[in-house]
Amino acid sequence: MTSFTTNLRYCDGSLTEIILETACTIPVSVLRDSPFNLPWGSSVVARVLATNNYGSSDYSLNGNGAIIITSPDAPTSLAENTLLRSPTTLGIKWTAPSFTGGTSIIDYRINIAEVDGNFAVLATGVVSTLYTVTSLTSGVTYQFKIEARNSYGFSVYSDILTLLCAYKPEAPSAPTTLV
């Protein structure tokens, strides 16, 4: 069921000139607060009426609507996936944000830097909460941070994970006897 509430505070039609096309902007904070109290992810539609000195028209049909959304929270629990470690590979994993901003998480963006270096985007469009970072340099310490994306945009960065790219040594050669 769709119900409507009149809002004249933001869209009072008090324009003094004739305008063929009008727009009305209602801040999301107004829709989230009393009297509306709409949660994130709510669908909002509008309808309007025209008024002049002779009276008011019938209401328009419902507008095309919108969903109240915002950026998601950052991913959490960024950690190493130790099963994927090799001399030049590190595995990372994280937990999806609990607050998605009112719409589903689309994907993640992974950022990488060497310690004390500048972060750069390593991967975009990652749909899993697991990722294997390949072609790393053994002995170098890397930092990672993740962003989640919904239809509104990207979250802030997750906490930074710092990992040394290192692996257990290979078995030494068989010993030889010197005579």
Buried (B, 14 or more C-beta within 10 A) or exposed (E): EEEEEEBEEEBEEEEEEEEEEEEEEBEBEBBBEEEBEBEBBBEBEBEBEEEEEEEEEEEEEEEEEEEBBBBBBBBBEBEBBEEBBBBBBBBBBBEBBEEBBBBEBBBBBBBBBBEEEEBEEBBEEBEEBEBBBEEBEEEBEBBBBBBBBBEBEBBEBBEEBEBEBEEEEEEEEEEEEEE
